[in-house]
Amino acid sequence: MWARSVPEADRCRSVWSSPHRDRQTAARGSSKSRNHPDEGSGTVHGMTIAVLMCALLIVILLLGQAGISMHRAAKAADLAALAAADTARGLASGVPCDVARAVAQENGAVMDHCDLVSPEQTTVDVRTSIALFGPLEPLGPAIGISRAGPPPGEP
């Protein structure tokens, strides 16, 4: 018989490998020796997206903080103007602008301007501000402006 003795390892390789498969493996290279320029780029893109999302979140939080400060300044101006108008009409005792200053301070604001409107001297214009801190400081303070007085038709 012409049978030749082939070692067991060679027999398995010859059964499971073919010249076509060997060429594909050689052309492609082993998975450990790949050196593609895109290898690992998914990690870089993922990190970039994560950093951008964090930066966007910080910007949104800072804008929210500025909006809250604007509402606080407006609330302080409204309350200060109402208290000053009541004092100007004689419904409460004191000096209108001093009362407005105290009410603004109780609400965490600084009164920048207080003016009794002529001719009745019962309507009051008030301007308050709240300082912004940190990265928002270059934007300047949050400003609130309000006018309060008696209802139309009342002295």
PyMOL commands that set and color helices and strands:
alter all, ss='L'
color gray80, all
select helices_A, chain A and resi 8-16+19-28+41-88+96-106+134-139
alter helices_A, ss='H'
color red, helices_A
select strands_A, chain A and resi 110-117+123-130+142-148
alter strands_A, ss='S'
color yellow, strands_A
deselect
rebuild
show_as cartoon
